[in-house]
Amino acid sequence: MSILSNMLKKKQKKRQNDNLRQQQDPQKPEELPILRDYQENISRIKEEFGSSTDIVFREIGFSKDRGTIVYVDGLADNQMISEFFLETLTEDTKIEEVDSFQWMLNMATGLGSVKTIKNWNDVYDAILSGNTVIFLDGYNKAINVETKGWEKRAISEPTTQLSIRGPKDSFTETLRTNTALIRRRIKSPNLWLETMKIGTVSQTDIGLMYIKGIANEKIVKEVKERLNRIEIDSIIASGFIEQLIEDQTWTTFPTTFHSERPDVVVSHLLEGRIAIIVDGTPFVLTAPAIFIQFFQAADDYYSRFDISTGIRLLRILAFFIALIGPSTYIAATTFHQEMIPTTMAIAIAAQRESVPFPAFVEALIMEVTFEILREAGLRLPRAVGQAVSIVGALVIGQAAVQAGFVSPVMVIVVSITAIANFSTPVFAMAIAARLLRFVLMGLATILGFYGIMLGLMFMTIHLCSLRSFGIPYMSPLAPFNIRNQQDIFVRFPIWAMKNRPMFISKGNMARTGENQKPEPPKQEDNQPTNGEQ
């Protein structure tokens, strides 16, 4: 029995080892060299791609040599490839001094960037990147020619972050177009770009841009480490990267900033932040991010400082209205009627006389209804969505008041709250206020104004505990730094903002030179004054 048992154990162990070898797949593409027989190379590509119909194979011949070019229809520039091979290679070419591979390598330089590849991993990467791979018979290497020419969206105006006086261009879904838009504004060799691929299946190109000498090296290193730790099958948009590298998951507040405006990203780079560009999405991430940054619009820096300061304070006020508007109404009408003026209290009581629900249920019905209308307006086609949002709000609001489900005051409160929510420049911060609004409504129903203050206190503590790549989220308010208050609630004039934020940048801190304050020309003694002509 012991002998039989040992034999069974040996067979089981051998079977496990065989399965393990199959799983490990020792013949990985990066370890396999290209074969000398180009026909076998073509057969391998057809087998790997499942004979996909968009993989194009074209036989070429020159002198006495044969070969094949391979590219993906739709990713490569067909016109460029056809003109090169039809006009050049169809001629009666004689190769005398150099070998065929070197001759083809020299001729292919007319198409674009050319390099030699020797393993299958580079072959697959080149083909799927829009390049053309040339196989020649008798050579265990291939030629990678850059022929990218896929269809791409033209540069258009921003759709989510509008500006009155600012530039009208926005990022697109192409990585190289986005990096060019940034380099067009920062013509400095210190603007560094590092690229990598993330996603075992999608192999998405990721670009990391920062200004050497201005960006904090520790933050740059931390961003690289977090990106290199990502193990996922695909990256479809920058939102995937944002969720995989943020400091804190369990929070409604965004800890990375995203924008479709090149001028906004450039301003963040000049402050010492790092930009993360994802191929296939028009939104670029910047990090680290702070709380007050989400209330700064592009127009704040294109207008006078006094106008910008007033509008920014208005945005912050609108954020608090969107946050505590309905909860304040619930607390005042439920627990603190003595704080309402007598005339207004009588009017509100008269309007609520026929409403069968308490203030919390009334507010909840209106808030949920408005959120549904807003979501429907976003998902429907643009021409229909706006009509549904406006008509739906008017019809449903008026019908609800006439039916006695809600009071007219509640409709006014919810409408003002919704309009105030739209005043937040960044959608990520606006939706955080929308979610916290329901929490504060529940606290106001239980504890009145004490519940609102308790909720705001816990929210402040939570904000102070957040970090964005090691930077306190409430900087420079907590911890407080008086030297960095030039662009928080009050936006100082451009000539007075002499240094970059100290909590972000650790390199070149100077932004403006000395004596930049504009002044009228000095009056000379020998020049006539007004009236002395």
C-alpha positions as CSV (number, residue, x, y, z in Angstrom):
1,M,0.0,0.0,0.0
2,S,2.8,2.4,0.8
3,I,4.5,1.7,-2.6
4,L,1.2,2.4,-4.4
5,S,0.6,5.5,-2.3
6,N,4.1,6.8,-3.2
7,M,3.5,6.2,-6.9
8,L,0.2,8.1,-6.7
9,K,1.9,11.0,-4.9
10,K,4.7,11.1,-7.5
11,K,2.1,11.2,-10.4
12,Q,0.1,13.9,-8.7
13,K,3.3,16.0,-8.1
14,K,4.3,15.5,-11.7
15,R,0.9,16.6,-12.9
16,Q,1.1,19.7,-10.7
17,N,4.5,20.6,-12.1
18,D,3.3,20.2,-15.7
19,N,0.3,22.5,-15.0
20,L,2.7,25.0,-13.3
21,R,5.0,25.0,-16.4
22,Q,2.0,25.6,-18.7
23,Q,0.8,28.5,-16.5
24,Q,4.3,30.1,-16.5
25,D,4.5,29.9,-20.3
26,P,8.3,30.0,-20.6
27,Q,8.1,31.2,-24.2
28,K,7.0,34.7,-23.6
29,P,6.9,37.2,-26.5
30,E,9.8,39.3,-25.1
31,E,12.0,36.2,-24.9
32,L,11.3,34.9,-28.4
33,P,13.5,36.2,-31.2
34,I,12.3,37.0,-34.7
35,L,12.8,34.1,-37.1
36,R,14.9,34.3,-40.3
37,D,12.0,32.9,-42.5
38,Y,9.6,35.8,-43.0
39,Q,6.8,33.5,-43.9
40,E,7.0,31.8,-40.5
41,N,7.0,35.3,-38.9
42,I,3.8,36.2,-40.8
43,S,2.2,32.9,-39.8
44,R,3.0,33.6,-36.1
45,I,1.4,37.1,-36.3
46,K,-1.8,35.6,-38.0
47,E,-2.0,33.0,-35.2
48,E,-1.5,35.5,-32.4
49,F,-4.0,38.0,-33.8
50,G,-6.5,35.3,-34.7
51,S,-6.4,36.2,-38.4
52,S,-8.0,39.6,-37.6
53,T,-9.1,41.3,-40.8
54,D,-7.7,44.7,-39.9
55,I,-4.2,43.4,-39.8
56,V,-2.8,44.1,-43.3
57,F,0.0,42.1,-44.9
58,R,1.7,43.3,-48.1
59,E,4.3,41.4,-49.9
60,I,7.3,43.5,-51.2
61,G,10.1,42.6,-53.5
62,F,13.2,44.5,-54.6
63,S,16.3,43.3,-56.4
64,K,16.3,39.6,-55.5
65,D,15.0,39.9,-51.9
66,R,11.5,39.3,-50.6
67,G,9.7,40.6,-47.5
68,T,6.4,41.6,-46.0
69,I,5.1,44.7,-44.3
70,V,2.5,44.5,-41.5
71,Y,0.3,47.2,-40.1
72,V,-3.1,47.8,-38.6
73,D,-5.7,49.4,-41.0
74,G,-7.1,52.5,-39.2
75,L,-4.1,53.0,-37.0
76,A,-1.4,53.5,-39.6
77,D,-1.3,56.1,-42.4
78,N,-2.3,54.1,-45.5
79,Q,-1.5,56.9,-47.9
80,M,2.0,57.3,-46.5
81,I,2.7,53.6,-46.7
82,S,1.3,53.2,-50.2
83,E,3.2,56.1,-51.7
84,F,6.5,54.9,-50.2
85,F,6.3,51.3,-51.2
86,L,4.5,51.8,-54.6
87,E,6.8,54.5,-55.8
88,T,10.1,53.4,-54.2
89,L,10.1,49.7,-54.0
90,T,8.4,48.9,-57.3
91,E,11.3,50.5,-59.2
92,D,14.1,48.3,-60.5
93,T,16.4,48.7,-57.5
94,K,19.9,47.3,-57.5
95,I,21.7,46.7,-54.2
96,E,25.4,46.5,-54.6
97,E,27.3,47.9,-51.6
98,V,25.1,47.3,-48.6
99,D,22.9,44.4,-47.6
100,S,19.2,44.4,-48.1
101,F,18.3,45.1,-44.5
102,Q,20.6,48.1,-44.2
103,W,19.3,49.4,-47.6
104,M,15.7,49.1,-46.4
105,L,16.5,50.7,-43.1
106,N,18.0,53.7,-44.9
107,M,15.1,54.0,-47.4
108,A,12.5,53.8,-44.6
109,T,13.8,56.9,-43.0
110,G,11.8,58.9,-45.5
111,L,8.6,57.7,-43.7
112,G,9.6,58.8,-40.2
113,S,11.4,57.5,-37.1
114,V,13.0,54.1,-37.8
115,K,14.6,51.6,-35.5
116,T,15.5,47.9,-35.5
117,I,13.6,45.4,-33.3
118,K,14.6,41.9,-32.5
119,N,11.9,40.3,-30.3
120,W,8.2,39.7,-30.6
121,N,7.2,41.9,-27.7
122,D,8.5,45.0,-29.7
123,V,6.8,43.7,-32.8
124,Y,3.4,43.5,-31.2
125,D,3.8,46.8,-29.5
126,A,4.8,48.5,-32.8
127,I,1.9,47.1,-34.8
128,L,-0.7,48.0,-32.1
129,S,0.8,51.5,-31.8
130,G,0.1,52.3,-35.5
131,N,3.6,51.7,-36.8
132,T,4.6,49.5,-39.7
133,V,6.9,46.5,-39.3
134,I,9.0,45.2,-42.2
135,F,10.1,41.6,-42.3
136,L,12.9,40.6,-44.7
137,D,13.6,37.0,-45.7
138,G,16.9,35.8,-44.2
139,Y,17.1,38.3,-41.3
140,N,16.2,37.5,-37.6
141,K,15.2,41.2,-37.0
142,A,12.7,43.6,-38.3
143,I,12.3,47.3,-39.0
144,N,9.9,49.4,-37.0
145,V,8.7,52.5,-39.0
146,E,6.6,55.2,-37.4
147,T,3.5,55.6,-39.5
148,K,0.9,56.6,-37.0
149,G,-2.1,58.1,-38.7
150,W,-5.4,57.3,-37.0
151,E,-8.4,59.5,-37.0
152,K,-8.5,62.0,-34.1
153,R,-10.7,64.8,-32.9
154,A,-9.8,68.3,-33.7
155,I,-8.9,70.8,-31.0
156,S,-12.2,72.5,-29.9
157,E,-13.5,74.7,-27.1
158,P,-13.8,73.4,-23.5
159,T,-17.2,72.0,-22.7
160,T,-17.0,71.7,-18.9
161,Q,-14.7,74.5,-17.8
162,L,-15.7,77.6,-19.8
163,S,-13.8,80.9,-19.7
164,I,-14.7,84.4,-20.8
165,R,-11.2,85.9,-21.5
166,G,-9.1,82.8,-21.5
167,P,-7.9,80.6,-24.4
168,K,-10.5,78.6,-26.3
169,D,-8.6,75.4,-26.9
170,S,-8.9,72.2,-24.9
171,F,-7.3,68.8,-24.6
172,T,-8.2,65.9,-27.0
173,E,-8.0,62.2,-26.7
174,T,-4.5,62.0,-28.3
175,L,-1.5,62.0,-26.0
176,R,0.9,63.7,-28.3
177,T,-1.6,66.5,-29.1
178,N,-2.0,67.1,-25.4
179,T,1.7,67.3,-24.7
180,A,2.1,69.6,-27.6
181,L,-0.6,72.0,-26.2
182,I,1.4,72.2,-23.0
183,R,4.8,72.6,-24.6
184,R,3.4,75.3,-26.8
185,R,2.9,77.4,-23.6
186,I,6.0,76.4,-21.7
187,K,9.0,76.7,-24.1
188,S,11.6,75.5,-21.6
189,P,13.9,72.5,-21.7
190,N,13.2,72.0,-18.0
191,L,9.7,70.7,-18.9
192,W,10.3,67.0,-18.7
193,L,8.1,64.3,-20.1
194,E,8.3,60.6,-19.0
195,T,6.1,58.0,-20.6
196,M,5.0,54.5,-19.5
197,K,2.5,51.9,-20.4
198,I,-0.1,50.8,-17.8
199,G,-2.6,48.0,-18.4
200,T,-1.7,44.4,-19.2
201,V,-4.3,44.2,-22.0
202,S,-4.9,47.8,-23.0
203,Q,-1.2,48.9,-22.8
204,T,-2.4,52.5,-22.4
205,D,0.3,55.2,-22.8
206,I,0.7,57.5,-19.8
207,G,2.6,60.7,-19.8
208,L,4.1,62.3,-16.7
209,M,5.0,66.0,-17.1
210,Y,6.7,68.3,-14.6
211,I,9.2,71.2,-14.6
212,K,12.6,70.2,-13.4
213,G,13.8,72.6,-10.7
214,I,10.4,73.8,-9.7
215,A,8.5,70.5,-8.9
216,N,9.3,68.8,-5.6
217,E,11.4,65.8,-6.3
218,K,9.9,63.9,-3.4
219,I,6.4,64.3,-4.9
220,V,7.6,63.4,-8.4
221,K,9.2,60.2,-7.0
222,E,6.0,59.4,-5.0
223,V,3.8,59.8,-8.2
224,K,6.1,57.5,-10.2
225,E,6.0,54.9,-7.5
226,R,2.2,54.9,-7.3
227,L,1.9,54.6,-11.1
228,N,4.4,51.8,-11.2
229,R,2.5,49.9,-8.5
230,I,-0.7,49.8,-10.7
231,E,-1.5,46.3,-11.8
232,I,-4.7,46.3,-13.9
233,D,-5.9,44.9,-17.2
234,S,-6.9,48.1,-18.8
235,I,-6.9,51.9,-18.3
236,I,-9.8,53.5,-20.2
237,A,-9.7,57.1,-18.9
238,S,-7.8,59.2,-16.4
239,G,-10.5,58.4,-13.8
240,F,-9.0,54.9,-13.5
241,I,-5.6,56.4,-12.7
242,E,-7.2,58.9,-10.2
243,Q,-8.9,56.1,-8.2
244,L,-5.7,54.0,-8.1
245,I,-3.2,56.7,-6.9
246,E,-5.3,58.9,-4.6
247,D,-4.4,59.0,-0.9
248,Q,-7.8,58.4,0.6
249,T,-10.6,56.4,-0.9
250,W,-13.3,56.8,1.7
251,T,-14.0,60.5,1.1
252,T,-16.3,62.5,-1.1
253,F,-13.8,65.2,-1.7
254,P,-11.4,64.9,-4.7
255,T,-7.7,64.7,-3.8
256,T,-6.5,65.0,-7.4
257,F,-7.4,67.8,-9.8
258,H,-8.5,67.2,-13.4
259,S,-9.0,69.7,-16.2
260,E,-9.5,69.8,-19.9
261,R,-8.0,73.3,-20.2
262,P,-4.3,73.4,-21.2
263,D,-3.8,76.9,-19.6
264,V,-5.0,75.5,-16.2
265,V,-2.6,72.6,-16.4
266,V,0.2,74.9,-17.3
267,S,-0.5,77.2,-14.4
268,H,-0.4,74.1,-12.1
269,L,2.9,73.0,-13.6
270,L,4.4,76.4,-13.0
271,E,3.4,76.1,-9.3
272,G,5.3,72.9,-9.0
273,R,2.6,70.3,-9.5
274,I,2.8,67.2,-11.7
275,A,0.6,66.5,-14.7
276,I,-0.6,63.0,-15.6
277,I,-1.7,62.7,-19.2
278,V,-3.6,59.5,-20.2
279,D,-3.9,58.6,-23.9
280,G,-7.6,58.3,-24.9
281,T,-9.1,60.9,-22.5
282,P,-9.2,64.7,-22.8
283,F,-8.9,65.3,-19.0
284,V,-5.4,65.7,-17.5
285,L,-4.8,65.0,-13.9
286,T,-2.6,67.3,-11.7
287,A,-1.3,66.6,-8.2
288,P,-1.1,67.4,-5.4
289,A,-4.4,69.1,-5.0
290,I,-5.7,71.3,-2.2
291,F,-9.2,72.2,-1.1
292,I,-9.2,75.9,-2.1
293,Q,-7.9,75.0,-5.6
294,F,-11.3,73.7,-6.6
295,F,-12.8,77.2,-6.2
296,Q,-10.2,78.9,-8.4
297,A,-11.3,79.4,-12.0
298,A,-9.2,80.3,-15.0
299,D,-10.8,83.7,-15.3
300,D,-9.5,84.7,-11.9
301,Y,-6.1,85.3,-13.4
302,Y,-7.3,87.0,-16.6
303,S,-9.2,89.8,-14.8
304,R,-8.3,92.4,-12.2
305,F,-7.5,91.2,-8.8
306,D,-10.4,93.0,-7.1
307,I,-13.0,91.6,-9.5
308,S,-11.5,88.1,-9.2
309,T,-11.5,88.3,-5.4
310,G,-15.1,89.3,-5.3
311,I,-16.2,86.5,-7.7
312,R,-14.1,83.9,-5.8
313,L,-15.7,84.9,-2.5
314,L,-19.1,84.6,-4.2
315,R,-18.3,81.0,-5.3
316,I,-17.3,80.0,-1.8
317,L,-20.5,81.5,-0.4
318,A,-22.5,79.6,-3.1
319,F,-20.7,76.4,-2.0
320,F,-21.9,76.8,1.6
321,I,-25.4,77.6,0.3
322,A,-25.4,74.5,-1.7
323,L,-24.2,72.5,1.3
324,I,-26.5,73.8,4.1
325,G,-29.4,75.4,2.2
326,P,-32.1,72.8,2.7
327,S,-30.8,71.7,6.1
328,T,-31.0,75.3,7.4
329,Y,-34.6,75.5,6.3
330,I,-35.4,72.2,7.9
331,A,-33.8,73.1,11.2
332,A,-35.4,76.6,11.3
333,T,-38.9,75.4,10.6
334,T,-38.7,72.3,12.8
335,F,-36.8,73.3,15.9
336,H,-35.9,77.0,15.8
337,Q,-39.1,78.9,14.8
338,E,-38.1,81.7,17.2
339,M,-35.2,82.6,14.9
340,I,-37.5,83.3,11.9
341,P,-39.1,86.8,11.7
342,T,-42.7,86.7,12.8
343,T,-44.2,87.8,9.4
344,M,-42.1,85.2,7.6
345,A,-43.0,82.5,10.1
346,I,-46.7,83.1,9.6
347,A,-46.3,83.0,5.8
348,I,-44.4,79.8,5.9
349,A,-46.9,78.2,8.3
350,A,-49.8,79.2,6.1
351,Q,-48.1,77.7,3.0
352,R,-47.3,74.4,4.9
353,E,-50.8,74.1,6.3
354,S,-51.9,71.7,3.5
355,V,-48.6,69.9,3.2
356,P,-49.0,66.3,4.6
357,F,-45.2,65.7,5.1
358,P,-42.7,67.0,7.6
359,A,-40.0,69.4,6.3
360,F,-37.4,66.7,6.0
361,V,-39.6,64.5,3.7
362,E,-40.7,67.5,1.8
363,A,-37.1,68.6,1.1
364,L,-36.0,65.0,0.4
365,I,-38.8,64.6,-2.3
366,M,-37.8,67.8,-4.0
367,E,-34.0,67.1,-3.8
368,V,-34.3,63.6,-5.2
369,T,-36.7,64.8,-8.0
370,F,-34.3,67.5,-9.0
371,E,-31.3,65.1,-9.0
372,I,-33.3,62.8,-11.3
373,L,-34.1,65.6,-13.6
374,R,-30.5,66.7,-13.7
375,E,-29.2,63.2,-14.4
376,A,-31.8,62.8,-17.1
377,G,-30.7,66.1,-18.7
378,L,-27.1,64.9,-18.8
379,R,-27.8,61.4,-20.3
380,L,-30.3,62.5,-23.0
381,P,-29.2,64.1,-26.3
382,R,-28.2,67.7,-25.8
383,A,-31.2,69.2,-27.7
384,V,-33.7,67.1,-25.8
385,G,-31.9,67.1,-22.4
386,Q,-32.0,70.8,-21.8
387,A,-35.7,70.9,-22.7
388,V,-36.4,68.0,-20.3
389,S,-34.5,69.6,-17.4
390,I,-36.2,73.0,-17.8
391,V,-39.7,71.9,-18.6
392,G,-39.6,69.0,-16.1
393,A,-38.5,71.3,-13.3
394,L,-41.2,73.9,-14.1
395,V,-44.1,71.4,-14.6
396,I,-43.3,69.1,-11.7
397,G,-42.6,71.9,-9.3
398,Q,-45.8,73.8,-10.2
399,A,-47.8,70.6,-10.1
400,A,-46.3,69.5,-6.7
401,V,-47.2,72.9,-5.2
402,Q,-50.8,72.8,-6.5
403,A,-51.2,69.2,-5.3
404,G,-50.1,70.2,-1.8
405,F,-47.1,67.8,-1.7
406,V,-44.6,70.6,-1.1
407,S,-44.8,74.3,-0.2
408,P,-43.7,77.1,-2.5
409,V,-41.0,78.1,0.0
410,M,-39.4,74.6,-0.4
411,V,-39.4,75.0,-4.1
412,I,-37.5,78.3,-3.8
413,V,-35.0,76.8,-1.3
414,V,-34.3,73.8,-3.5
415,S,-34.0,76.0,-6.6
416,I,-31.5,78.4,-5.0
417,T,-29.5,75.4,-3.7
418,A,-29.3,73.9,-7.2
419,I,-28.2,77.2,-8.8
420,A,-25.6,77.7,-6.1
421,N,-24.3,74.2,-6.7
422,F,-23.7,75.1,-10.4
423,S,-21.4,78.0,-9.3
424,T,-18.6,75.6,-8.2
425,P,-16.1,75.6,-11.1
426,V,-15.1,71.9,-10.7
427,F,-17.7,69.2,-11.0
428,A,-15.9,66.9,-8.6
429,M,-16.3,69.4,-5.7
430,A,-19.9,70.2,-6.7
431,I,-20.9,66.6,-6.5
432,A,-19.3,66.3,-3.1
433,A,-21.5,69.1,-1.8
434,R,-24.5,67.4,-3.3
435,L,-23.8,64.2,-1.4
436,L,-23.0,65.9,1.9
437,R,-26.2,67.9,1.6
438,F,-28.3,64.9,2.3
439,V,-26.2,64.0,5.4
440,L,-26.7,67.5,6.8
441,M,-30.4,67.3,6.1
442,G,-30.7,64.2,8.2
443,L,-28.7,65.8,11.1
444,A,-30.8,68.9,10.9
445,T,-34.0,66.8,11.2
446,I,-32.6,65.1,14.4
447,L,-30.7,67.9,16.2
448,G,-31.6,71.2,14.4
449,F,-28.8,73.8,14.1
450,Y,-26.8,71.8,16.6
451,G,-26.8,68.9,14.1
452,I,-25.7,71.1,11.2
453,M,-22.8,72.5,13.3
454,L,-21.9,69.0,14.4
455,G,-21.8,67.9,10.8
456,L,-19.7,70.9,9.7
457,M,-17.3,70.3,12.5
458,F,-16.8,66.6,11.5
459,M,-16.4,67.7,7.9
460,T,-13.7,70.2,8.8
461,I,-11.9,67.6,10.9
462,H,-12.1,65.2,8.0
463,L,-10.8,67.8,5.5
464,C,-7.8,68.6,7.8
465,S,-7.0,64.9,8.0
466,L,-6.8,64.4,4.2
467,R,-3.5,64.4,2.3
468,S,-2.8,64.7,-1.4
469,F,0.6,63.0,-2.1
470,G,1.7,63.9,1.4
471,I,0.5,67.6,1.2
472,P,-2.2,68.6,3.7
473,Y,-5.4,69.0,1.9
474,M,-6.3,72.3,3.7
475,S,-2.9,73.9,3.1
476,P,-2.1,76.8,3.6
477,L,-5.1,77.2,6.0
478,A,-4.3,74.2,8.1
479,P,-1.5,74.3,8.9
480,F,-1.7,78.0,8.6
481,N,1.0,79.8,6.6
482,I,0.6,83.6,6.3
483,R,3.2,83.8,3.5
484,N,1.0,81.6,1.2
485,Q,-2.2,83.5,1.6
486,Q,-1.8,85.5,-1.6
487,D,-4.1,83.3,-3.7
488,I,-6.6,81.7,-1.2
489,F,-9.7,83.8,-0.4
490,V,-8.2,87.0,-1.7
491,R,-6.3,87.0,-5.0
492,F,-3.4,89.4,-4.8
493,P,-2.3,91.4,-7.9
494,I,0.0,89.5,-10.3
495,W,2.9,91.7,-9.4
496,A,2.5,91.0,-5.7
497,M,2.5,87.2,-6.1
498,K,6.3,87.0,-6.1
499,N,6.8,83.4,-4.9
500,R,5.3,80.0,-5.7
501,P,3.4,78.1,-3.0
502,M,6.0,76.9,-0.5
503,F,4.0,73.8,0.5
504,I,4.2,72.4,-3.1
505,S,7.3,73.7,-4.8
506,K,10.8,73.2,-3.2
507,G,12.9,74.5,-6.1
508,N,12.9,77.8,-7.8
509,M,10.5,79.9,-5.8
510,A,10.7,83.2,-7.6
511,R,7.8,84.0,-9.9
512,T,8.2,87.8,-10.6
513,G,11.1,90.1,-10.4
514,E,11.6,93.2,-8.3
515,N,9.8,96.5,-8.9
516,Q,7.0,95.0,-11.0
517,K,4.3,97.2,-9.5
518,P,2.8,99.4,-12.3
519,E,3.3,103.1,-11.8
520,P,2.6,106.2,-13.9
521,P,5.6,107.8,-15.6
522,K,7.5,110.2,-13.4
523,Q,7.0,113.9,-14.2
524,E,10.3,115.6,-15.1
525,D,10.9,119.2,-14.1
526,N,11.5,120.5,-17.6
527,Q,8.3,119.1,-19.0
528,P,5.1,121.2,-18.9
529,T,2.4,120.1,-16.5
530,N,-1.3,120.2,-17.3
531,G,-2.4,123.7,-18.2
532,E,1.1,124.9,-19.0
533,Q,1.1,124.7,-22.8
